[in-house]
Amino acid sequence: MRDAHTVEQVRAAEAALMARLPEGALMQQAATGLSTAVADLLGRVYGARVLLLVGSGDNGGDALWAGARLARRGAAVSARLLSPDKTHPAGLAALRAAGGRVVEDDVAALATRPDLAVDGIVGIGGRGGLRPDAAALVAALADADVPVVAVDVPSGVDVDTGRLDGPHVEALATVTFGTHKVAHLVDPAARAAGTVHVVDLGLDLPRADVTALQADDVAALLPVPEPAAHKYTRGLVGVRAGSEQYPGAAVLCVAGAGTGFAGMVRYVGAAADEVRAAHPEVVVGVGQVQAWVVGSGGGDDAAEAVREAAADGVPLVLDADALQHLDAAGSGERLLTPHAGELARLLGVEREEVETDQLGFARRAAEETGAVVLLKGRHTLVAAPDGRVRATTVGPPWLATAGAGDVLAGLCGSLLAAGLDAFDAGSVGSWLHGAAAAHASGGGPIRARDVAAALPTVCRALLG
């Protein structure tokens, strides 16, 4: 499990560790990890030009000490001090002793294009966007196409929410210390972090409320049938999806549901002929199920489909058009699967607000509805009513294709029917969906049906 901790949790753990270590030892450990990561990204250190963007906090100190290490290995290291009166004195002395130099202004900093810049402007306690002087320097580096490595988090992001509230660093990579922070997993800030490298500091950290499943976690949660299992003991998943307007949604939703986790798929809806033609193993007609998937392509039929599914008293996956009829869905176990626009309509806000504060609105929706909410996006978030959130960080941009959400809804329904609770079904389903898309894509375009077809292969690899 990849844990993402809050600023308060990290600071408390760092304070406890520093009380047991010699003064400055933790910063030296961080600087060593930072300089190693920068060296790896440069490919060569000797002769490389490195610019340090140095603020007033410990991140500036980390950057200075790392710069001193790089300078001793032959790099030409310059430091632009954005708060000269508050610069870490020992770090600055170490840089100068190693042959590094201080540049007085942005013109001097960019007189010779750096091979790489190190962002040590603002630490994890920063709030809001960058100040104008820092924003101007960061913009100039971007215009010059200079790659940036962020120290701990990209400066200007909100660490505990993943929000971007003004000018900020867009990093090629981020070197963070001790643990992931929330902004590393949650968009839009996670996009600004680039590739995240964690330097282990040996922190004693509490349970995190924001996490990301890894492959071994998913494998442990997969509902593997017992040796004596049969199709009924493995669970029956029902699909009420599609309509005369959108029959393909039913076919794709059933493809996701029929990936093998549940023992049988039952279909009820207006696209029965299309579903039979594509999936001859599916049973068409009303009957017993352990979970229903409702709403994908439901159109005008969605309201009635929600009422009929809720009457069975089993867990529900509510997708697309079904999200407009939550009042008919009862208060049992429910997994909602909106994209940002659908969540905005559900909460009565603008889509841009949701995209700006994805973590906040996913949690709000889960709390207000009492359901698990799966907010689809580049980093999909699965939020439980108790505040727990899992981020899915696998899946290529090619997954943003019509019908992929129908496959995901069906897949989550099959996991519910097989015995997972809504939080696990949503987060495991999202991970498998992204991993299957990555497998099917191979770096190129995919269709929704390709994602469904790749799911068994991905599962075999996990279980192997």
Long-range contacts (C-beta under 8 A, 24 or more apart in sequence): 1-211, 1-212, 1-213, 1-214, 1-217, 2-180, 2-185, 2-211, 2-212, 2-213, 2-214, 2-393, 3-179, 3-180, 3-205, 3-207, 3-208, 3-210, 3-211, 4-179, 4-180, 4-181, 4-182, 4-184, 4-185, 4-186, 4-208, 4-210, 4-211, 4-212, 4-391, 5-179, 5-180, 5-181, 5-182, 5-205, 5-206, 5-208, 6-159, 6-160, 6-181, 6-182, 7-124, 7-125, 7-159, 7-160, 7-181, 9-205, 9-206, 9-208, 10-124, 10-178, 10-179, 10-181, 10-203, 10-205, 11-124, 11-125, 13-178, 13-203, 13-204, 13-205, 14-178, 14-201, 14-203, 16-204, 17-201, 17-202, 17-203, 17-204, 24-90, 26-201, 27-58, 27-61, 27-62, 27-65, 27-91, 28-65, 29-199, 29-201, 30-62, 30-177, 30-199, 30-201, 31-61, 31-62, 31-65, 31-66, 31-68, 31-69, 32-66, 32-69, 33-175, 33-177, 33-197, 33-199, 34-62, 34-63, 34-66, 34-118, 34-149, 34-151, 34-175, 34-199, 35-65, 35-66, 35-67, 35-69, 35-70, 37-149, 37-173, 37-175, 37-197, 37-199, 38-66, 38-70, 38-116, 38-118, 38-149, 38-175, 39-70, 39-73, 41-116, 41-147, 41-149, 41-172, 41-173, 42-75, 42-115, 42-116, 45-70, 45-73, 45-74, 45-75, 46-73, 46-74, 46-75, 47-74, 47-75, 47-76, 48-74, 48-75, 48-76, 48-115, 48-116, 49-75, 49-76, 49-78, 49-112, 49-113, 49-114, 49-115, 49-116, 50-75, 50-76, 50-77, 50-78, 50-114, 50-115, 50-116, 50-117, 50-118, 51-77, 51-78, 51-79, 51-80, 51-103, 51-109, 51-114, 51-116, 51-117, 51-118, 51-141, 51-146, 52-77, 52-78, 52-79, 52-80, 52-95, 52-100, 52-117, 52-118, 52-120, 53-80, 53-82, 53-117, 53-118, 53-119, 53-120, 53-121, 53-134, 53-137, 53-138, 53-155, 54-79, 54-80, 54-81, 54-82, 54-83, 54-87, 54-88, 54-92, 54-120, 54-121, 55-82, 55-83, 55-120, 55-121, 55-122, 55-123, 55-134, 55-155, 56-82, 56-83, 56-86, 56-87, 57-122, 57-123, 57-125, 57-126, 58-88, 58-123, 59-120, 59-121, 59-122, 59-123, 59-124, 59-151, 59-152, 59-155, 60-87, 60-88, 60-91, 60-120, 60-121, 61-88, 61-90, 61-91, 61-120, 62-91, 62-120, 62-151, 62-152, 62-177, 63-91, 63-118, 63-119, 63-120, 63-151, 64-88, 64-91, 64-92, 64-94, 64-95, 64-120, 65-91, 65-94, 65-95, 66-118, 67-95, 67-98, 67-100, 67-118, 68-94, 68-95, 68-97, 68-98, 68-100, 69-98, 71-95, 71-98, 71-99, 71-100, 72-98, 72-99, 77-101, 78-102, 78-103, 78-109, 78-114, 79-103, 80-105, 80-106, 80-109, 80-137, 82-121, 82-133, 82-134, 82-137, 106-136, 106-137, 106-140, 109-137, 110-140, 110-141, 110-144, 113-144, 113-146, 114-141, 114-146, 115-146, 115-147, 116-146, 116-147, 116-148, 116-149, 117-141, 117-146, 117-147, 117-148, 117-149, 118-148, 118-149, 118-151, 119-148, 119-149, 119-150, 119-151, 119-154, 119-155, 119-169, 119-171, 120-151, 121-155, 121-156, 121-169, 122-155, 122-156, 123-152, 123-153, 124-152, 124-153, 124-159, 124-181, 125-159, 126-155, 126-156, 126-159, 127-158, 127-165, 128-156, 128-158, 128-165, 128-166, 129-156, 129-164, 129-165, 129-166, 129-167, 129-168, 130-155, 130-156, 130-166, 130-167, 130-168, 130-169, 134-167, 135-166, 135-167, 138-167, 138-168, 138-169, 139-167, 142-170, 147-172, 148-172, 149-173, 149-174, 149-175, 150-174, 150-175, 150-193, 150-194, 151-175, 152-176, 152-177, 152-181, 153-181, 153-183, 153-184, 153-189, 153-193, 154-183, 154-189, 154-192, 154-193, 156-192, 157-183, 157-189, 157-192, 157-193, 158-183, 158-189, 159-183, 159-189, 161-186, 161-189, 161-357, 161-359, 161-360, 162-186, 162-187, 162-188, 162-189, 162-190, 162-357, 162-358, 162-359, 163-188, 163-189, 163-356, 163-357, 163-360, 164-188, 164-189, 164-192, 164-356, 168-192, 170-194, 173-197, 175-199, 177-201, 178-202, 178-203, 178-205, 179-203, 179-205, 179-208, 180-212, 182-210, 182-359, 185-210, 185-212, 185-379, 185-391, 185-393, 186-210, 186-358, 186-359, 186-379, 186-381, 186-391, 187-358, 187-377, 187-378, 187-379, 188-355, 188-356, 188-358, 190-378, 190-379, 190-391, 190-393, 191-378, 209-387, 209-388, 209-389, 210-359, 210-389, 210-390, 210-391, 211-388, 211-389, 211-390, 211-391, 212-390, 212-391, 212-392, 212-393, 213-390, 213-392, 213-427, 213-428, 213-431, 215-435, 215-462, 218-428, 218-431, 218-432, 218-462, 219-462, 219-463, 221-420, 221-424, 221-428, 222-261, 222-428, 222-459, 222-462, 222-463, 223-261, 223-415, 223-418, 223-419, 223-420, 224-463, 225-263, 229-263, 230-263, 231-263, 231-264, 232-263, 232-264, 233-263, 234-261, 234-262, 234-263, 234-264, 234-418, 235-261, 235-262, 235-263, 235-264, 235-290, 235-291, 235-414, 235-417, 235-418, 235-419, 236-262, 236-263, 236-264, 236-265, 236-266, 236-287, 236-288, 236-289, 236-290, 236-417, 237-262, 237-264, 237-265, 237-266, 237-289, 237-290, 237-291, 237-292, 237-293, 237-410, 237-413, 237-414, 237-416, 237-417, 237-418, 238-265, 238-266, 238-267, 238-268, 238-287, 238-289, 238-291, 238-292, 238-293, 238-309, 238-312, 238-413, 239-265, 239-266, 239-267, 239-268, 239-269, 239-292, 239-293, 239-410, 239-413, 240-267, 240-268, 240-269, 240-292, 240-293, 240-294, 240-295, 240-298, 240-305, 240-308, 240-309, 241-269, 241-271, 241-293, 241-294, 241-295, 241-296, 241-297, 241-298, 241-305, 241-319, 241-406, 241-409, 241-410, 242-269, 242-270, 242-271, 242-274, 242-275, 242-296, 242-297, 242-298, 243-269, 243-270, 243-271, 243-297, 243-298, 243-299, 243-300, 243-301, 243-302, 244-270, 244-271, 244-299, 245-297, 245-299, 245-300, 246-271, 246-297, 246-298, 246-299, 247-271, 247-274, 247-297, 248-274, 248-297, 248-403, 249-296, 249-297, 249-298, 249-320, 249-403, 249-406, 250-274, 250-275, 250-296, 250-297, 251-275, 251-278, 251-279, 252-296, 252-403, 252-406, 252-407, 252-410, 252-448, 252-449, 252-452, 253-293, 253-296, 253-297, 253-319, 253-406, 253-407, 253-409, 253-410, 254-278, 254-279, 254-282, 254-410, 255-279, 255-407, 255-410, 255-448, 255-449, 255-452, 255-453, 256-406, 256-407, 256-408, 256-409, 256-410, 256-411, 256-412, 256-413, 256-414, 256-433, 256-452, 256-455, 257-293, 257-410, 257-411, 257-413, 257-414, 258-282, 258-410, 258-414, 259-410, 259-411, 259-414, 259-452, 259-455, 259-456, 259-459, 260-414, 260-455, 260-456, 260-459, 261-411, 261-414, 261-415, 261-417, 261-418, 262-290, 262-291, 262-413, 262-414, 262-417, 262-418, 265-414, 268-305, 268-308, 269-298, 269-301, 269-305, 270-301, 289-314, 289-417, 290-314, 290-315, 290-416, 290-417, 290-418, 291-315, 291-316, 291-317, 291-413, 291-414, 291-416, 291-417, 292-316, 292-317, 292-413, 293-317, 293-319, 293-409, 293-410, 293-412, 293-413, 294-318, 294-319, 294-322, 295-319, 295-320, 295-321, 295-322, 295-323, 295-409, 296-320, 296-321, 296-405, 296-406, 296-409, 296-410, 297-321, 297-406, 298-322, 303-328, 315-416, 315-417, 315-422, 317-409, 317-412, 317-413, 317-416, 317-425, 318-371, 319-405, 319-406, 319-409, 320-405, 320-406, 320-409, 326-369, 326-371, 331-370, 333-416, 333-421, 333-422, 334-369, 334-370, 334-371, 334-372, 334-422, 335-371, 335-372, 335-374, 335-412, 335-416, 335-422, 335-425, 335-426, 336-365, 336-369, 336-371, 336-372, 336-373, 336-374, 337-374, 337-376, 337-405, 337-408, 337-409, 337-412, 337-426, 338-365, 338-373, 338-374, 338-375, 338-376, 339-375, 339-376, 339-377, 339-405, 340-375, 340-376, 340-377, 343-373, 343-375, 359-383, 359-389, 362-389, 363-387, 363-389, 371-422, 372-422, 372-423, 372-426, 374-408, 374-412, 374-426, 374-429, 374-430, 376-405, 376-408, 380-430, 380-434, 382-423, 382-426, 382-427, 382-430, 384-422, 384-423, 388-423, 390-423, 390-426, 390-427, 390-430, 392-427, 392-430, 392-431, 392-434, 393-434, 394-431, 394-434, 394-435, 394-438, 395-433, 395-434, 395-435, 395-437, 395-438, 396-434, 396-437, 396-438, 396-441, 396-443, 396-446, 398-437, 398-441, 398-444, 398-445, 398-446, 399-433, 399-434, 399-437, 399-441, 399-446, 399-451, 401-445, 401-446, 401-447, 401-448, 402-448, 403-447, 403-448, 403-449, 404-433, 404-437, 404-448, 404-451, 406-448, 407-433, 407-448, 407-449, 407-451, 407-452, 408-433, 410-452, 411-452, 411-455, 432-458, 432-459
